[in-house]
């Protein structure tokens, strides 16, 4: 198996401290946050996928015994027994797809970990995930995950169909095309919501501020997103990072260079509705402010820690900075926000962040599928564990439904007003 780099979340390493449960699914994307892993994969490889029915003992004979439970109450021969029973007795044997049985077994195995960020992604889902992290895919342009056992919009992408249709971070997706999402994993929701450009999907939305659920029709499109946008006006540089993708480090470096050249007086770093992404991108971005010391640390199950230090490229250090955050800011976003907050380099403004403080490692498997496993939790430079808690902004400013409908942004306005005071 080829090990990929860390994806932070979020939704997500490829290690992912990411969130957003954060898991990472730009609704179109296949990321996030579903729940399943696998050990069955190592059973028989491609021959198994081709449809060969395993013999009674193939599971036990081909799986490395040292990885199995030491409990004598578990009979691993049952796997092949159940497989054979399905293949020989199911009323419609022609409708049984061996590959679905195989991948379903792997996903079910991971479900036992009871961790929404540890997931197995079959080839098609993995491709969608990889495409999304490269900034291109087809769908509605929103990341979704499971929160409180309900399919939830983690973050709509600015300018994409979901955002244009009015979806907001925190919206509950109660049904898709009239079918209830009760009991769905994020993976299932993504498979139904994503689709070819030009087609329409209807989402039934539940929103805290609205008494009754309502339908939203969204026309899918090709989603191509540059993860960083910068705009310098009146000496203030507003930098929006939509997700920590493969292009983020280079784009953010270019934005920092432009800010220094323009001699900006202050920076607004907008991480709202950013579900996270790659760990190295988060470290590189935070290092534009942090001169030395850890940007983030990982803590493993045995209590050991690994720190990720700043890379020494702190050209924005000393520039007054406001960091905009909200409930859609997760994983890698929280790493950057936490680093700037703890080191006194940025003031958090907005609403409490999502609270995804776990790290996932993604390994690509030979058949095009992948395995994303939670391997650690991460801590801010000050030792704060954000998992399930989130970061509280120093300046709390809420963006209401009324503001949203009126196209007003009181959070951005408050950030501009605060910076004017700071740079005097």
C-alpha positions, 0 to 999 in steps of 0.5 A: 500500500502506498502511504500518502501525505497527511490530510488534515479533515475534514476533513482531510493526510494524506493526513487530515486533522481535518474536520469536519468530520468533517470529516471532506466531502465537498458534497460532490466530493467523496470525502468526508466523513463516513465511517468505515475501514477494512481489514478484509481487503487483505484477504484475497486481493484481485481474485476475490474482487473478480468474483471468486467465492472463497473457500471455507477457511480462506479468510483465516488462512490468508489474513495475518493472524497477528492483527486479529483479536486475541479473543477466543470468542471470535470465529473468523471462519464466519466471514467465509460462511456468510459469504457462501450462504449469500452466494448459494441461498439468496433468493435473487443470486443474480442481483448479488454483486461480488464487488459490493459484498467485498467493499461493503464488508470492508466498510462494515468492518470499519464501522466497528471503530465508531469513528466518523473520520475513519473510513474506507473509500471504494475506487469511485469514491476515492477518485472523487475525493482525490479530484476534490482535493485537486480543486475539480469535480462535479456536484453542488459545491458543498462539503457534508458530514454527519453531525449528531447523527444527521447529514449536515452541510459543513461548508458551502463553497463560495460562488458554487451552486450550493452557496448560490442556492442559499445553503449554509453551514449547519443546515441539516439535509433531511432528504435527497430527492424525496428520500429520507437521509435517516441513518445515512453515512456521509458516503451514502449522501455524497453518492446521491447528491453528486452527479453530472453537471446540468442535472438537478438535485432536490435537498430537503433542509432543516435549519435551526432558525426556521420552524419547518423544513424546506426544499432547495433545488440545486443544479449541479455544475463542474466545480473548479475552485482555487483555494485562495483569493486575495483582495487588497483595498485601502491598505487592508488585505482580505485573504479567503482560503476556501479549503487547504488543497494541493494549490494552497501553499503556492497560492498563499505564498503568492498572496503573502508576497503581494501583501508585503510588496503592497506594504499592507497595514492589516490582514483579514484571514477569512477561514469561514466555511473552510472544512480543512484539508492537507496538514502540510498546507496548514503548517505552511500557511501558519508559518507565514505568521509564526516565526518559530516553535510548533504550529501544531502537535500530534498526540498518539494513543501511546501518549507520544507527541510529534510537533510540526514546527514553523518553516521559518518563512514568517513574512507576515509576522507583525502585520495586524491580523484578524482571523474570521471563523465560524461553525464551518471552520474545521480541522486544518482551519482550526490548526491555523486559527489556533496557532495564530491565536496561541502565539498572539499573532491573530485575533479570532472574530466570528463564531465558534469553530467546528471542533475537529481535532483528530488526524487521519492518514490516507493510504492508497490501495492497489485497486484504486480504493483508499483507507483513511484512518484516525491515527492521532489527535492534534493540539494547538501550540498552547496544548489545547485539544480542540476536538469536539470543543472548537475555538471560541473567538475573542470577538463574537459576531454572529451572521444571522439568517436575516443578514445572509438574506440581505447579503450583509456580512457583519463579521467582515464589517466588524473585522475591518472596523477592528483593524482600523483601530489596530493600525492607527 
